[in-house]
Amino acid sequence: MLMNGGIKMAANRGKRTENMSADERKSAQSANQSIQKARKGMRIMRRFMR
């Protein structure tokens, strides 16, 4: 869980969503979506590697 929080903070570049411009918020959302896809892929790979 700590790792997820750190990744989220990196995607947001240390800013809170309330203090971001629309472009920054959109960029952070796309980064979070990419991170979620990567996590999902890692989980699937772990299942097959067993």
Phi, psi and omega in degrees: 000322178298322179296319179297320179295321178294321178293319179296319179295321178294321179295324179275357181057036175078006181256153172278152183296332180292333184264005182267152171282172182297320180294319179296320180296318179296319178296317179295321179295318180292325176295318179296322178295319178297320180295319179297320178295320179295317178298318180297317178298320179297318179298317181295317180297322178299322179296319182283336183279350181292000000 
